[in-house]
Amino acid sequence: MSARMVRSWACSEGENRLVLRRRRRKRGADVSPIHAFGLFWQTDEIDWFPGRGKRDAFRLLGRQGKYASKLRIADFREQRGMYILYGNYGPHYAGLTQRQALGKRLKDHLLDEHGGKWDHFSWFGFKQVLKRRNREGLHLLKEQLPKRTSIDPNTAIKEMKALLIKAMALTNISESRFANAEEWFQVKKLEVDTLLHRLGRR
């Protein structure tokens, strides 16, 4: 085999390996159930009861970035997924919501038997955040949950481990990465108007 043929073969092998790695990453992203998450959001930073005539107008606003060029904001009230409520002594309650919206479920917990026993929460959402935005500039969530019902066992184990590490604020950071989920940071009450104004100026 000539040197030219060896180089050509090696190049082809390298390209094939790159394609396979990309396909594996794509498959992992497809089967991963968690697409977005928020950690230790504060209940008193949400206007749960915005006033007469606006009963269901509260929002769970999350952001990525803070300045106009990189700022992204989404309302996660209609998200579905897992959540954890935290009280003075750590985790108080964990739940799963698939049919009912995350925002509705959390609001209900303010008034049910868990009321007064939690003041922070983390959530892990199954719905993807789309590039498409509404009139306010808020990114929309995918309406339908993923239809895939199976998940690769290795991916499932890694996702569960990452969720536990993040939900309990453990220190093994290198092992706490989700396959394709993005973290969203809570928009505080005093930030809402300023950040929405920045979105409108883009």
CYANA upper distance limits for C-alpha pairs under 8 A (distance plus 0.5 A):
  1 MET  CA      5 MET  CA      6.79
  1 MET  CA      6 VAL  CA      7.20
  2 SER  CA      6 VAL  CA      6.80
  3 ALA  CA      7 ARG  CA      6.68
  4 ARG  CA      8 SER  CA      6.65
  5 MET  CA      9 TRP  CA      6.52
  6 VAL  CA     10 ALA  CA      6.57
  7 ARG  CA     11 CYS  CA      6.60
  8 SER  CA     12 SER  CA      6.71
  9 TRP  CA     13 GLU  CA      6.66
 10 ALA  CA     14 GLY  CA      6.64
 11 CYS  CA     15 GLU  CA      6.74
 12 SER  CA     16 ASN  CA      6.62
 13 GLU  CA     17 ARG  CA      6.71
 14 GLY  CA     18 LEU  CA      6.77
 15 GLU  CA     19 VAL  CA      6.73
 16 ASN  CA     20 LEU  CA      6.70
 17 ARG  CA     21 ARG  CA      6.66
 18 LEU  CA     22 ARG  CA      6.76
 19 VAL  CA     23 ARG  CA      6.69
 20 LEU  CA     24 ARG  CA      6.64
 21 ARG  CA     25 ARG  CA      6.70
 22 ARG  CA     26 LYS  CA      6.60
 23 ARG  CA     27 ARG  CA      6.56
 24 ARG  CA     28 GLY  CA      6.57
 25 ARG  CA     29 ALA  CA      6.68
 26 LYS  CA     30 ASP  CA      6.73
 27 ARG  CA     31 VAL  CA      6.90
 28 GLY  CA     32 SER  CA      6.53
 28 GLY  CA    152 ASP  CA      8.29
 28 GLY  CA    155 THR  CA      7.38
 28 GLY  CA    179 ALA  CA      7.16
 29 ALA  CA    179 ALA  CA      6.63
 29 ALA  CA    180 ASN  CA      6.08
 31 VAL  CA    148 ARG  CA      7.48
 31 VAL  CA    150 SER  CA      7.66
 31 VAL  CA    151 ILE  CA      5.77
 31 VAL  CA    152 ASP  CA      7.50
 31 VAL  CA    155 THR  CA      8.45
 32 SER  CA    151 ILE  CA      7.51
 32 SER  CA    155 THR  CA      7.41
 32 SER  CA    156 ALA  CA      7.91
 32 SER  CA    159 GLU  CA      8.05
 32 SER  CA    179 ALA  CA      6.99
 32 SER  CA    180 ASN  CA      7.66
 33 PRO  CA    125 GLY  CA      8.45
 33 PRO  CA    126 PHE  CA      5.99
 33 PRO  CA    146 PRO  CA      8.29
 34 ILE  CA     81 GLY  CA      8.40
 34 ILE  CA    124 PHE  CA      6.69
 34 ILE  CA    125 GLY  CA      5.97
 34 ILE  CA    126 PHE  CA      5.36
 34 ILE  CA    127 LYS  CA      8.11
 34 ILE  CA    159 GLU  CA      8.46
 34 ILE  CA    178 PHE  CA      8.12
 34 ILE  CA    180 ASN  CA      8.00
 34 ILE  CA    181 ALA  CA      6.26
 35 HIS  CA    124 PHE  CA      8.18
 35 HIS  CA    125 GLY  CA      6.44
 35 HIS  CA    126 PHE  CA      6.12
 35 HIS  CA    127 LYS  CA      6.76
 35 HIS  CA    128 GLN  CA      5.89
 35 HIS  CA    129 VAL  CA      8.10
 35 HIS  CA    180 ASN  CA      6.69
 35 HIS  CA    181 ALA  CA      4.54
 35 HIS  CA    182 GLU  CA      6.88
 36 ALA  CA    124 PHE  CA      6.63
 36 ALA  CA    125 GLY  CA      5.65
 36 ALA  CA    126 PHE  CA      7.60
 36 ALA  CA    127 LYS  CA      7.88
 36 ALA  CA    128 GLN  CA      7.33
 36 ALA  CA    129 VAL  CA      7.86
 36 ALA  CA    181 ALA  CA      5.29
 36 ALA  CA    182 GLU  CA      5.31
 36 ALA  CA    183 GLU  CA      6.35
 36 ALA  CA    184 TRP  CA      7.50
 37 PHE  CA    122 SER  CA      8.01
 37 PHE  CA    123 TRP  CA      5.98
 37 PHE  CA    124 PHE  CA      4.85
 37 PHE  CA    125 GLY  CA      6.21
 37 PHE  CA    181 ALA  CA      7.43
 37 PHE  CA    182 GLU  CA      6.88
 37 PHE  CA    183 GLU  CA      5.51
 37 PHE  CA    184 TRP  CA      6.53
 38 GLY  CA     62 GLY  CA      8.24
 38 GLY  CA    122 SER  CA      6.02
 38 GLY  CA    123 TRP  CA      5.85
 38 GLY  CA    124 PHE  CA      7.18
 38 GLY  CA    183 GLU  CA      6.21
 38 GLY  CA    184 TRP  CA      5.68
 38 GLY  CA    185 PHE  CA      6.57
 38 GLY  CA    186 GLN  CA      7.76
 39 LEU  CA    121 PHE  CA      7.40
 39 LEU  CA    122 SER  CA      4.91
 39 LEU  CA    123 TRP  CA      7.10
 39 LEU  CA    166 LYS  CA      8.00
 39 LEU  CA    167 ALA  CA      7.62
 39 LEU  CA    183 GLU  CA      8.39
 39 LEU  CA    184 TRP  CA      8.50
 39 LEU  CA    185 PHE  CA      7.95
 40 PHE  CA    120 HIS  CA      5.87
 40 PHE  CA    121 PHE  CA      5.48
 40 PHE  CA    122 SER  CA      5.43
 41 TRP  CA     45 GLU  CA      8.48
 41 TRP  CA    120 HIS  CA      5.84
 41 TRP  CA    121 PHE  CA      5.79
 41 TRP  CA    122 SER  CA      6.70
 41 TRP  CA    185 PHE  CA      8.40
 41 TRP  CA    186 GLN  CA      6.49
 42 GLN  CA     46 ILE  CA      7.94
 42 GLN  CA    119 ASP  CA      6.59
 42 GLN  CA    120 HIS  CA      5.06
 42 GLN  CA    121 PHE  CA      7.21
 43 THR  CA    119 ASP  CA      5.83
 43 THR  CA    120 HIS  CA      6.17
 43 THR  CA    121 PHE  CA      7.97
 44 ASP  CA    119 ASP  CA      7.84
 45 GLU  CA    187 VAL  CA      8.43
 45 GLU  CA    188 LYS  CA      5.88
 45 GLU  CA    189 LYS  CA      5.97
 46 ILE  CA     58 PHE  CA      7.94
 46 ILE  CA     59 ARG  CA      7.76
 46 ILE  CA     60 LEU  CA      7.47
 46 ILE  CA    188 LYS  CA      7.96
 46 ILE  CA    189 LYS  CA      7.21
 47 ASP  CA     58 PHE  CA      6.35
 47 ASP  CA     59 ARG  CA      8.00
 47 ASP  CA    189 LYS  CA      8.24
 48 TRP  CA     58 PHE  CA      5.83
 48 TRP  CA     59 ARG  CA      8.25
 48 TRP  CA    107 LYS  CA      7.48
 49 PHE  CA     54 LYS  CA      8.28
 49 PHE  CA     55 ARG  CA      6.82
 49 PHE  CA     56 ASP  CA      8.38
 49 PHE  CA     58 PHE  CA      7.22
 50 PRO  CA     54 LYS  CA      6.43
 50 PRO  CA     55 ARG  CA      7.08
 50 PRO  CA     57 ALA  CA      7.24
 50 PRO  CA     58 PHE  CA      6.77
 51 GLY  CA     55 ARG  CA      6.95
 54 LYS  CA     58 PHE  CA      8.28
 59 ARG  CA     75 ASP  CA      6.50
 59 ARG  CA     76 PHE  CA      7.75
 59 ARG  CA     77 ARG  CA      6.30
 59 ARG  CA    103 GLY  CA      8.13
 60 LEU  CA     75 ASP  CA      5.72
 60 LEU  CA     76 PHE  CA      5.61
 60 LEU  CA     77 ARG  CA      5.64
 60 LEU  CA    103 GLY  CA      7.45
 60 LEU  CA    186 GLN  CA      8.31
 61 LEU  CA     73 ILE  CA      7.19
 61 LEU  CA     74 ALA  CA      6.18
 61 LEU  CA     75 ASP  CA      5.02
 61 LEU  CA     76 PHE  CA      6.73
 61 LEU  CA     77 ARG  CA      8.41
 61 LEU  CA    186 GLN  CA      6.70
 61 LEU  CA    187 VAL  CA      5.98
 62 GLY  CA     73 ILE  CA      6.11
 62 GLY  CA     74 ALA  CA      6.00
 62 GLY  CA     75 ASP  CA      6.89
 62 GLY  CA     76 PHE  CA      7.59
 62 GLY  CA    184 TRP  CA      5.74
 62 GLY  CA    185 PHE  CA      5.60
 62 GLY  CA    186 GLN  CA      5.08
 62 GLY  CA    187 VAL  CA      5.85
 63 ARG  CA     71 LEU  CA      7.47
 63 ARG  CA     72 ARG  CA      5.94
 63 ARG  CA     73 ILE  CA      4.84
 63 ARG  CA     74 ALA  CA      7.00
 63 ARG  CA    184 TRP  CA      5.80
 63 ARG  CA    185 PHE  CA      5.65
 63 ARG  CA    186 GLN  CA      6.85
 63 ARG  CA    187 VAL  CA      6.79
 64 GLN  CA     70 LYS  CA      7.92
 64 GLN  CA     71 LEU  CA      6.24
 64 GLN  CA     72 ARG  CA      5.60
 64 GLN  CA     73 ILE  CA      7.04
 64 GLN  CA    183 GLU  CA      8.25
 64 GLN  CA    184 TRP  CA      6.21
 64 GLN  CA    185 PHE  CA      6.93
 65 GLY  CA     70 LYS  CA      5.81
 65 GLY  CA     71 LEU  CA      5.02
 65 GLY  CA     72 ARG  CA      6.96
 66 LYS  CA     70 LYS  CA      7.37
 66 LYS  CA     71 LEU  CA      5.64
 66 LYS  CA     72 ARG  CA      8.46
 66 LYS  CA    195 LEU  CA      7.86
 67 TYR  CA     71 LEU  CA      5.89
 67 TYR  CA    195 LEU  CA      8.50
 67 TYR  CA    198 ARG  CA      7.82
 68 ALA  CA    198 ARG  CA      5.97
 68 ALA  CA    199 LEU  CA      6.86
 68 ALA  CA    201 ARG  CA      8.30
 68 ALA  CA    202 ARG  CA      7.17
 69 SER  CA    202 ARG  CA      8.21
 71 LEU  CA    199 LEU  CA      7.75
 72 ARG  CA    138 LEU  CA      7.75
 72 ARG  CA    139 HIS  CA      7.60
 72 ARG  CA    199 LEU  CA      8.47
 73 ILE  CA    137 GLY  CA      8.13
 73 ILE  CA    138 LEU  CA      5.73
 73 ILE  CA    139 HIS  CA      6.58
 74 ALA  CA    129 VAL  CA      8.20
 74 ALA  CA    138 LEU  CA      5.48
 74 ALA  CA    139 HIS  CA      5.30
 74 ALA  CA    140 LEU  CA      6.98
 74 ALA  CA    141 LEU  CA      8.31
 75 ASP  CA    138 LEU  CA      7.50
 75 ASP  CA    139 HIS  CA      8.02
 75 ASP  CA    140 LEU  CA      8.04
 76 PHE  CA    102 LEU  CA      8.02
 76 PHE  CA    103 GLY  CA      7.80
 76 PHE  CA    141 LEU  CA      8.25
 77 ARG  CA    101 ALA  CA      6.99
 77 ARG  CA    102 LEU  CA      6.20
 77 ARG  CA    103 GLY  CA      4.72
 77 ARG  CA    104 LYS  CA      7.82
 78 GLU  CA    101 ALA  CA      5.26
 78 GLU  CA    102 LEU  CA      6.42
 78 GLU  CA    103 GLY  CA      6.84
 78 GLU  CA    141 LEU  CA      8.38
 79 GLN  CA    101 ALA  CA      6.31
 79 GLN  CA    102 LEU  CA      5.85
 79 GLN  CA    103 GLY  CA      7.98
 79 GLN  CA    125 GLY  CA      6.56
 79 GLN  CA    126 PHE  CA      7.74
 79 GLN  CA    127 LYS  CA      6.64
 79 GLN  CA    141 LEU  CA      7.94
 80 ARG  CA     96 LEU  CA      8.50
 80 ARG  CA     97 THR  CA      6.09
 80 ARG  CA     98 GLN  CA      5.73
 80 ARG  CA     99 ARG  CA      7.95
 80 ARG  CA    100 GLN  CA      7.83
 80 ARG  CA    101 ALA  CA      6.29
 80 ARG  CA    102 LEU  CA      6.02
 80 ARG  CA    125 GLY  CA      5.99
 80 ARG  CA    126 PHE  CA      6.21
 80 ARG  CA    127 LYS  CA      6.91
 81 GLY  CA     96 LEU  CA      6.21
 81 GLY  CA     97 THR  CA      5.83
 81 GLY  CA     98 GLN  CA      6.62
 81 GLY  CA    102 LEU  CA      7.75
 81 GLY  CA    123 TRP  CA      7.64
 81 GLY  CA    124 PHE  CA      6.11
 81 GLY  CA    125 GLY  CA      4.93
 81 GLY  CA    126 PHE  CA      5.72
 81 GLY  CA    127 LYS  CA      8.37
 82 MET  CA     94 ALA  CA      7.93
 82 MET  CA     95 GLY  CA      6.22
 82 MET  CA     96 LEU  CA      4.91
 82 MET  CA     97 THR  CA      6.81
 82 MET  CA    123 TRP  CA      6.26
 82 MET  CA    124 PHE  CA      5.67
 82 MET  CA    125 GLY  CA      7.06
 83 TYR  CA     94 ALA  CA      6.26
 83 TYR  CA     95 GLY  CA      5.91
 83 TYR  CA     96 LEU  CA      6.91
 83 TYR  CA    121 PHE  CA      7.44
 83 TYR  CA    122 SER  CA      6.05
 83 TYR  CA    123 TRP  CA      4.69
 83 TYR  CA    124 PHE  CA      6.64
 84 ILE  CA     91 PRO  CA      7.22
 84 ILE  CA     92 HIS  CA      7.94
 84 ILE  CA     93 TYR  CA      6.26
 84 ILE  CA     94 ALA  CA      4.86
 84 ILE  CA     95 GLY  CA      6.94
 84 ILE  CA    121 PHE  CA      5.95
 84 ILE  CA    122 SER  CA      5.77
 84 ILE  CA    123 TRP  CA      6.97
 84 ILE  CA    167 ALA  CA      8.00
 85 LEU  CA     91 PRO  CA      6.42
 85 LEU  CA     92 HIS  CA      5.99
 85 LEU  CA     93 TYR  CA      5.65
 85 LEU  CA     94 ALA  CA      6.77
 85 LEU  CA    118 TRP  CA      6.40
 85 LEU  CA    119 ASP  CA      7.94
 85 LEU  CA    120 HIS  CA      6.54
 85 LEU  CA    121 PHE  CA      4.99
 85 LEU  CA    122 SER  CA      7.29
 86 TYR  CA     90 GLY  CA      5.73
 86 TYR  CA     91 PRO  CA      4.83
 86 TYR  CA     92 HIS  CA      5.57
 86 TYR  CA     93 TYR  CA      7.60
 86 TYR  CA    117 LYS  CA      8.40
 86 TYR  CA    118 TRP  CA      5.55
 86 TYR  CA    119 ASP  CA      6.74
 86 TYR  CA    120 HIS  CA      5.65
 86 TYR  CA    121 PHE  CA      6.23
 87 GLY  CA     91 PRO  CA      6.78
 87 GLY  CA     92 HIS  CA      6.28
 87 GLY  CA    117 LYS  CA      6.08
 87 GLY  CA    118 TRP  CA      4.54
 87 GLY  CA    119 ASP  CA      6.34
 87 GLY  CA    120 HIS  CA      7.40
 88 ASN  CA    117 LYS  CA      8.36
 88 ASN  CA    118 TRP  CA      7.80
 91 PRO  CA    168 MET  CA      8.41
 92 HIS  CA    117 LYS  CA      7.97
 92 HIS  CA    118 TRP  CA      7.42
 97 THR  CA    101 ALA  CA      7.31
 97 THR  CA    102 LEU  CA      6.95
 97 THR  CA    105 ARG  CA      7.98
100 GLN  CA    104 LYS  CA      7.38
100 GLN  CA    105 ARG  CA      7.20
101 ALA  CA    105 ARG  CA      6.80
102 LEU  CA    106 LEU  CA      6.66
103 GLY  CA    107 LYS  CA      6.62
104 LYS  CA    108 ASP  CA      6.63
105 ARG  CA    109 HIS  CA      6.93
106 LEU  CA    110 LEU  CA      7.27
107 LYS  CA    111 LEU  CA      7.76
108 ASP  CA    112 ASP  CA      6.70
109 HIS  CA    113 GLU  CA      7.73
109 HIS  CA    114 HIS  CA      6.09
109 HIS  CA    115 GLY  CA      6.32
110 LEU  CA    114 HIS  CA      7.07
110 LEU  CA    115 GLY  CA      4.84
110 LEU  CA    116 GLY  CA      7.41
111 LEU  CA    115 GLY  CA      5.52
114 HIS  CA    118 TRP  CA      7.64
122 SER  CA    167 ALA  CA      7.25
126 PHE  CA    145 LEU  CA      7.07
126 PHE  CA    146 PRO  CA      8.05
127 LYS  CA    141 LEU  CA      6.77
127 LYS  CA    142 LYS  CA      6.25
127 LYS  CA    143 GLU  CA      7.95
127 LYS  CA    144 GLN  CA      7.78
127 LYS  CA    145 LEU  CA      6.22
127 LYS  CA    146 PRO  CA      7.93
128 GLN  CA    141 LEU  CA      6.25
128 GLN  CA    142 LYS  CA      5.90
129 VAL  CA    139 HIS  CA      7.15
129 VAL  CA    140 LEU  CA      6.53
129 VAL  CA    141 LEU  CA      5.07
129 VAL  CA    142 LYS  CA      6.75
130 LEU  CA    139 HIS  CA      6.62
130 LEU  CA    140 LEU  CA      5.97
130 LEU  CA    141 LEU  CA      6.12
130 LEU  CA    142 LYS  CA      6.78
131 LYS  CA    139 HIS  CA      6.73
131 LYS  CA    140 LEU  CA      7.83
132 ARG  CA    139 HIS  CA      6.30
132 ARG  CA    140 LEU  CA      6.50
133 ARG  CA    137 GLY  CA      5.75
133 ARG  CA    138 LEU  CA      5.65
133 ARG  CA    139 HIS  CA      4.73
133 ARG  CA    140 LEU  CA      5.97
134 ASN  CA    138 LEU  CA      6.00
134 ASN  CA    139 HIS  CA      7.04
134 ASN  CA    140 LEU  CA      7.26
136 GLU  CA    196 LEU  CA      7.92
136 GLU  CA    199 LEU  CA      8.09
136 GLU  CA    200 GLY  CA      7.49
137 GLY  CA    196 LEU  CA      8.30
137 GLY  CA    199 LEU  CA      6.48
137 GLY  CA    200 GLY  CA      7.27
151 ILE  CA    155 THR  CA      7.53
151 ILE  CA    156 ALA  CA      6.91
152 ASP  CA    156 ALA  CA      6.66
153 PRO  CA    157 ILE  CA      6.71
154 ASN  CA    158 LYS  CA      6.79
155 THR  CA    159 GLU  CA      6.54
155 THR  CA    179 ALA  CA      8.07
156 ALA  CA    160 MET  CA      6.64
157 ILE  CA    161 LYS  CA      6.65
158 LYS  CA    162 ALA  CA      6.58
158 LYS  CA    178 PHE  CA      7.90
159 GLU  CA    163 LEU  CA      6.59
159 GLU  CA    177 ARG  CA      8.34
159 GLU  CA    178 PHE  CA      6.20
159 GLU  CA    179 ALA  CA      7.62
160 MET  CA    164 LEU  CA      6.75
161 LYS  CA    165 ILE  CA      6.69
161 LYS  CA    175 GLU  CA      8.15
161 LYS  CA    176 SER  CA      7.41
162 ALA  CA    166 LYS  CA      6.65
162 ALA  CA    175 GLU  CA      6.97
162 ALA  CA    176 SER  CA      4.53
162 ALA  CA    177 ARG  CA      6.23
162 ALA  CA    178 PHE  CA      6.57
163 LEU  CA    167 ALA  CA      6.38
163 LEU  CA    176 SER  CA      7.70
163 LEU  CA    178 PHE  CA      8.34
164 LEU  CA    168 MET  CA      6.49
165 ILE  CA    169 ALA  CA      6.42
165 ILE  CA    170 LEU  CA      5.63
165 ILE  CA    171 THR  CA      8.13
165 ILE  CA    172 ASN  CA      7.77
165 ILE  CA    173 ILE  CA      8.35
165 ILE  CA    175 GLU  CA      8.47
165 ILE  CA    176 SER  CA      6.42
166 LYS  CA    170 LEU  CA      7.01
166 LYS  CA    176 SER  CA      7.05
172 ASN  CA    176 SER  CA      7.37
173 ILE  CA    177 ARG  CA      8.17
187 VAL  CA    191 GLU  CA      6.69
187 VAL  CA    192 VAL  CA      6.84
188 LYS  CA    192 VAL  CA      6.97
190 LEU  CA    194 THR  CA      8.41
191 GLU  CA    195 LEU  CA      6.47
192 VAL  CA    196 LEU  CA      6.56
193 ASP  CA    197 HIS  CA      6.52
194 THR  CA    198 ARG  CA      6.86
195 LEU  CA    199 LEU  CA      6.90
196 LEU  CA    200 GLY  CA      6.85
197 HIS  CA    201 ARG  CA      6.90
198 ARG  CA    202 ARG  CA      7.30
